[in-house]
Amino acid sequence: MSDYAFPPPPVTSIAVTSGKSFPVRRIFCVGQNYSEHAREMGGDPDADPPFFFTKPTDAIAPNGAVIPYPPATFDFQHEVELVVAFSGGGRDIEPDRVDELIFGYAVGLDMTRRDIQAAAKKKGRPWDMSKGFDFSAPCGAITPKAEIGPLAKGAIECKVNGQTRQRGDLSDMTWKVPQIVRFLSALVEIRPGDLIFTGTPAGVGPVRKGDDIEATIAGLPPLTVRVG
C-alpha cells in the first residue's frame, strides 16, 4: 500500500540521442545573455551581471509537440536557446570544473508571454506567469558531451514558418557556460538532472496559432514545434 495520498506524478524526461532518457530535476534560465537581445529588452550588457529565473519541470515539451497557445496573452514569443544538461553538480563551482559536470547539450525554446512579462516589469513584480507556464520549455533531444565535446561556438537560429527570425552564434553569449555555472552555483546547489537554458540572441518575436517553429544549433538535433 502506498504512503502517498495519491499517485505521485511521473518523472519528466528528455530523449537522449544515445537512446536513453534524461530525468529532469530543475530548469534554470539565464536572462539577457546576448548583448543585442539585452539591448532590445532594455538592458545593458556591459553593466548587468547575469540573472536567473526558473520554469517548472513539467513545462518541458518534446520535439515534434503541438504546444497550445497559452491563455491570458496576446503576445506569445519564441526564444531559441542552448540547453546544458548536468549529470554532476555542487556549490561554488569553479569554471575549470564545469565541463566534467555536464552530461550534454540540446536545443530549447524559452517561450514567453511577453505582455505579461512587460506588465510585471513595470510594476516590479515577479516574472513567473510570463515564463513558467504550461509547455513553455520545448526541448530537443540531448546529445551527450562525449559525442560532441564542449559547445562554445556554433550557429544558433530560429525560424517561424520557414522564415529566419533569430540568428547568432554561441560565441556571442555575454556569459559563457563556465561563468554561468559559477554564478548560479553561488546561489543554489546544482545537481544531476538540472538544466540551464543559457539565453537567446536578438530577434525574438510573436507567434500565432498554426505557426511552425524550428530551432537549430550547429551540431545538435533540431527542435520543431507547432503552436496549436
N, C-alpha and C positions, 0 to 999 in steps of 0.2 A: 504494500500500500504506500502511495506517495506521501511525502511530508509536505508537499506543496498544496496550497488552496485550490489551484487549478493547474493544468499542464503548463510548464514553462515554455516561452516562445522558442522557436527554432534558432539555431546559430546562423547568423548571417555570414555568407561566404562568397568569395570571388573565385572564378575559374583561374587556374594556373596553366600556362602553355604546356607544362610537362604532363598534364592530365589529372593532377590532384586539385584540391580546393584550399584556399587560404581563408582561415577563420578570422573574421574582423572583430576587433575589440573596441577601438575608438577611432573617430575620424577628426583629425585636426586640419585646419585650413589656414594658410598664410594670406593676409590681405595686402593688396597693392605691392606685389613683389617684382613687377616690371615697371621701369620708370615711366614709360609712355602711358601705361594704364593708370599708374598712380596719379599722373597729371590729369588724365581725363576724368578721374574720380575726385579731383580737387586736392590731392595730397602733394607732399613734397618729398620725392625720393632721395634727395640729398640730405634731408634732415631727420626724417622719421625712422625710428627703429622698427624692426618687424613686429607685427601684432597678429594675434591669433583669434580664431573663433572655431566653433565646433559644429558638427552635424550629427544627428543620431545615427547609430549603426544601421538601422533598418531603412535609412534613406538611400542606401545603395540600390541601383537599378542596373541589371546586366546588359551587356552588349546585345543589340537587337530588340531591346524592350520598347514598348509603347508607353511613354510617360504621360500621365494625364496633365492637361493644362490646369494649374493649381487654382483654387478659389481665392477670392479676395485680392486679385491683382489684375491690372490691365497692362503691365509691363514686365513680362516674363522673359528673362535674358539668359544667354549662354555665356560660359566662361571656360575655355579649354585649359587643362592643367596637367602637368606631370604629377603622377601619384607615386609616392615612395612607400613601400610596404616593409614592415620590420619583423624580423624573426628574433631579434635581441633588443636590449634596451638598457635603461639605467637613468641615473640622475647626473646632472652636471657633466654631460658627455663632452669630452674634448673633440675638436674637429677631426683629428687624425685617427680617432677610433670609430667614426661614424660608419665608414664603409663596411666594416666587419659585422655591423648590426643589421644591415639592410638585406632583406630577402629578395626583393625585386622591384620592378617598376611597371606602371600601367598608365594608360591614357584615361583621364577623368574629365567630367564636366561639373563645375560648380554652378548649378542652376540657381537663379536668383530672382526673387520678386523685388525688382528694383524700386518700384514706387513705395513699397512698404519699407525698404531699406532707407530711402531718402527721407521719408517721414520720421523714421526712428532717429536718424542722424540729426535732423533739425531739432528734435525735442530732447536730444541727449539720452535716448532710450536704447535698450539692447537690440541687437540685430536678429535675435533668434528666429522670429517668424518670417524674416526675409531670406534666411539661409538654411534653416534646419527643418524644412517641411518634407512631406512625403515625396519620395522619388527625386529628391534634389541632388543626389550624388551618383549619377550614372558612372560606371567604371568598367573599362575593358579588362580583358584577361591580363593577368600579371605574368611578365617574363622574368624568370629568376635571374638575379645578378650574375650567377655563374655562367649564364649563357650569353650575356651582353656586356658585362663589365659595368663600371661606374658610368652614369649618364651625366655629363657636364655640358654637352653641347648637342645640337641637332635641331632640325626644323620642327616647329610646333605650329599647328594650323587648325582652324575651324571653318567648315563650310556649311552653309544652310541652303538646301535645295540646289547644291552644286556650285554655289557662288561663294567665293572666299570672303569671310568676314574678319577673321583674325589670322595673322601670320607673324611669326617671330622666331627666335632661336633660344634654346635653353640657356645659352651663354649670356643672354640679356638679363637674366634674373639678377635683381639687386643683391639679394641674399642667396648665396649658393646653398646646396643641401647641407654640407657640414656646418655652416653658420646657422641655418635654420634650426638644426637639431640642437646645437649648443644653446641657443636662446630658449627653445621650447623646453629642453630638459632641465633648465634652471627654474622653470615654473612648475612642471609636473614630471612625474616619472614616466618615461617611455617604456612600453612593454611589448612583448611579442603579440602580433595581431593588430598593432596600431598602424594607421595610415596617415600620411601627411599629403594634403593637396597643396602644391607649392606655389600657387599664384598663376595669374593669367596675363598674357600680353594684351596690348591695346586692341580696340575694335569690337568690344562687347556690344551686343545689341539685342533687340527683341525677336522673339519667335512667336508663331501663331499656330493654331490647331492645324494639323496636317503637314507641318514642316518636317523635313528630314534634316537631322544634324549629323555631320560627320566630323569627328575629332581625330586628329592624327599627330603622332610624334615619330620622327625618324627612328627606325629600328624596332618599333613596338607594334603589336596588332592594333588596327584602327578600332575606334568606338563609333557605332552608329545607333542612333535612337530616333524615334518619331514622336512628335508631340501629338497626343491623342485628344 
